[in-house]
């Protein structure tokens, strides 16, 4: 879930996909939404600079993109399992601080190795501070708290609702985004899937509503963050790596300030939860972002964002197989409905079709 950082793919939405707006990479970082900085224009469009052709395969790739796509799906799919294991040994804020710190460390090491620089503009840092809160510090913490009372499988499915939140909010926040009938239908179908997962017909019996609300709040936070990034950082001239590193660094600082106020120092450092924090930070919050950006540059955002559809499936399989979590029929059925709705919200209108007018607008 959960996903690494958030501005890279999110800002890439200016020309293609964004938080379920006109087209959408941003909405799919997803897993815990794992994207972070602003990608350069050529990467955003999946084309070489100055051309309309697909970007050539970067030199030095040792693994084909399908293998890297599968690795990214597995990393993000297991994120919710790592959260469940980590919060068994540490307070949610402590675990979240650890994953952010390890994730930031990985990206900063890459920045040093590539001899890049972090952004210098105070304006960019100010916007990244907001992005770090909504795309990292807040949702990561909410998912960690949610898994104290709900299964990791349910948290992974709630994370898949992010594109639905994104589309709903983009209609309000992005004046140029006019939803098609298909995308509106996808929004309704997706939220019907959420109600199915929660067992609404039986009064949500057996579901911890507070934990579920936190998980859904985490997915909502991603959508807010992606839209904010699109509006404020889409044209930033910095590399995706420098922006992502700065964003994760800021999120780490935010949690480092807040965590001591609400938790006491851990009595010990149990090995398994500590390894979960290291794995989720270094792999799911650091390395996964670099893999994702490489995929966006190589195969384009439309194909790369399909990883989101595999994340809840892997999260569910991992929770049932490794954590022995119980799974009722409505959970996988509802998850499929959520993903179907999300897919519709990301679909492009057919040539010649007209979008629904925004309230107060006129058609010609």
N, C-alpha and C positions, 0 to 999 in steps of 0.2 A: 503499500500500500503500500507495503506501502511504498511510495516512490521517493526518490532522492531529493531533488531540489526543484525549483520550479520555473524560473524565468526563462531559461533557454528555450524550451519548447513553447512556453507561453508566448514569448515575444515573437517567436517564429510565426505566430498566427497572423501577422499583418498581411501576408499574401496568401496563406493557405488556411490552416486550421487554427482556431483559437477558442479555447474554453467554450466549445460548442457554438461558436458564432459562425459567421459565414462559411467557414470550413475549419477544421480543427485539429491541430496537433496539441494545442495547449490543454484541451480538455482531457487529453489522454496522457498523462503522465502517470499519470498516473499512477500506479500502485501507490498507495500512500503518496502518490504523486511524486515522482522522483525526477523532477527536472529543475533547472535553476536559472540560467542566465539568458542574456539576450544573444541570439544567434545572428551572425552576419547575414546580409540580405541574400547572398548566394546560397547559403545553407537553408534559409527559410523557404525558398522556393524550390529547393532541390535541383537547381540548375547552375550551370557554370556562369561566372560573372559575364554579363553582356550577351548571353545567349539564352535561347529557350530550351536548349537540350538538357537532358539529365546530366548531373554532375558525373564526371568520370570516376571510376573506382580509385580511391586514394591509394598511393603506393605503399607497400610495406604491410598490407593486410595479410595476416597469417591464417585467419579463419574466414570462411565464406560468410556472407551476411545471414543465411539461414541458421547457422550455428550460433552466431552472436545474438540473433533474434531469440532463439530458444534459451540461451543463457540468460538474457535479460528477463524473459518471462519467468524463468525459474527463480531468479534472484528476487524479483518483486513479488512473485507468488508466495515465496517463503517468508516475506517480511512480517506477515501477521503472526506466523508461528514464532519468529524470533521475538516479537513484542510480547507474546504470551509467556514465553520462557523467561525473558529478561525481567518482566515485572513480578515474577515470582521471587526474585532476589533483591530487587531494588525498587524504590518508590518510582512511580511513573515519570515524575520530573527528572529524577536522577538518571533513569535509563535513557530518556529523551536527550538529556544533556550529553550523555556519553556517546550516543549514536551521532549526534551533530558534530561533536568534537572530532571523532574518528573520521567522519565524512569530510569535514573541512580540512583535516590534516592530509588526507589523500589528495584532494584537489590542490592544496597549497604546495605539496611536494611536486606535483606535475607542473604547476606554474613556475616553480624554481627551475626544474629540469628544462622546461621549454623557454626559459628566460623571458617570460611575459611579465607584465606589470598589472597590478590591481588598478581599478579606476581611480582617477584623481579628482574628478569633479565633485564638489560638495552636493550638487543637485542630484547626481547619480547615486551617491551614497545615501542621500535622504530617501529617495524612492526605493532603493534596495532595502533600506531598513523596514519599510512598510511591507515590501514583498517578502522579506525574510520572516516577518511575523505571520502573515497569512498563508504562506506556502511551506513554511518549515516549523517554526516554534509552536504556533497554535495547533495546527492539525496533527503534528507528530505527538504532541502532548495529549490531545483529545483521544486519539486512537489508543495511546498507552493507558489512559484512565479507563476507557471503555472496555478494554480487555480484562480489567479486573473483575467484571461481572458478566460479560458476554463471551461466547466462543470466538476463537480466531476466525472461524468460517464465516460467522455473521459479520464480523468487522470487515473482512475482505469483500463481502457482497455490498455492504454499505458504502465502501470506497468506490465501487463501480457506479454509484449514483452521481458522481461528480459531473459527468457530462450533462446530466439532466439539470442539475442546479445551474451549470454554466449557461445552458441555452435559455433557461428561464430568466436569469439575471441579465444576459446579453441583450434581450429584447428591451430591457429598461435602460441599461447603462450604455449601450452602443447604438447610437441613433441610426447608423447605416445598416444595422442588421434587421432585416425583415424576414421573419420565419415563414417557411413554406408550410403548406397544409401537412405535408409528410412529416416535417420536423415537429409540428404541433402535436400530431398524432403520436409520434415517438415519445414526446414528453409525457403525454397522458398514459401511454402504455408503460413507460418506465416507472412511473409512480404507482401504477397498478401492481407492477412487479414487486415494488418495495412493500406494499400492503400484503401481498401474498407471502413474502418472506417472513413478515412479522406475524402472520396468522390473524389478520384483522377480523375475520368472520367469527373467531372464537374469543374475541375480546383481548387479543394479545396475550393470552394465557401462556405462562412459561417463558415469557420474554421480559428481560429487564429493560424497562423503558428508558431509565436514566442512561444506562450504558449504550443502548442503541441510539438515543438522541445525541450522545457525545460522538459516536462514530459517524452519524449522518452530519453532525456539525463539522466534523473534520473534513468530510467531502465537500461541504458547502464552503468552508474556508478556502479550499483549493480553488474553487470556482471564482470566489471574490478576488483572490490573489492573481489568478490568470488574467482576469479582466483589467485589474489595476495595472499589471505589467504591460498589457497590450496598449493601454492608454498613455502610459508614462515612459516606458523604456524601450518601446519597439524600435525606435530610431537611434538608440544609443550606439556610438561608434566603437565600442569595446568588443573584444572577442568573447565568445560564449564561455570560455574557460575562466577568464579573469572576472567576469560578471558572476558566474556561478560560485567561484571561490569566495568572492566578497560577500555574496548573499549568505552562504553557509557560515562564514565567519561571523557575520552580524547576528544570525540566528543563535549561534553558540554563545555569543556575548549576552544576548537577551536572556537565554535560559540560565547562564551563569549568574546573572544578577537576581533572577526570580527564585531559582531553586533553593538557595539557603534560607529564604524568607518563609518557605512553606514546608521544608523538610529538615530533618536533622541528619548529620553525617551518618552514612551507613555503618552499621556495627562491624561488618565484614565485607569481603568481596568474593562471594561464591563463584566458583570457576565457570559453571555452565551459564548462568545469567550474564557474567562478564563477557564470555565468549560470544553470547548472543548480541550484546551491545557492540562489540568489535566487528562482528560479521555484518550486522545490519548497517553500521556506520561506514565501514570501509568498503563493503561490497554494495549494499543496497542504496546508500546515500552518496557514495563517492564514485566507485568504479562504474556502477550502473549508469550514472549520468553520462560518463565518457562513452560508454557503449552506445547509449541511446543517441547521442549527438552524432556519432559516426554513422549510425544507421540512417538518421534523417538526411545527412549529407550524401550518403551513397544510394539509397533506394527511395528517398523522398519521404515527406512527413505522412502522407496518406497511408502508405504501407507500414511505416515504422510505428504509427500510432495503433495499429491493430494488436500490438502487444497487450493492450488494455483488456481485450476480450479473453485472454488466456489467464490473466492474473487471478480473478475470483475462482476460476476452475482449479488452478493449482493450489490456491489458498485453502479451498474446501478439501481437496484431496489430502493435503499435508495435515490439516487439522484432524481429519477423521483417521488417517493411517498412523500418524505419529503421536498425536495427543489424545487419540481415542475419544474425540468429541462426538456427541450424538447428532444424528442428522435425520430430521423428519422430511417427509415427501415435499412439503411446501417450500423448503429452503432451496433445493436445486431447481425446482420448477419456477419459483419466484426469481431466482438468479438469472435463469434463461430469459424470462420476460424483461427483466431490467436491462440485460445486454441487448435484447432485440430493440427495446425502446431507445437505448443509447445509440445503437447503430442507425436508427432512423433519424435521430437528431443530428447525426453527422453527415447524412446523405446530402448530395447536391441535387438541386432541382433539375429535371430534364430540360433540354433546350426547348425554349418556347413556353415553358410553364411560368406562371406568374406567382409571386410571393403574396402572402396576405398583407394588406396595408396596415401600417401602424395606426393605433388609435389617433384620431384627429387628422390623419393624412387624407389626401384625395388621390384618386387614380385617374389616369388619362388613357 
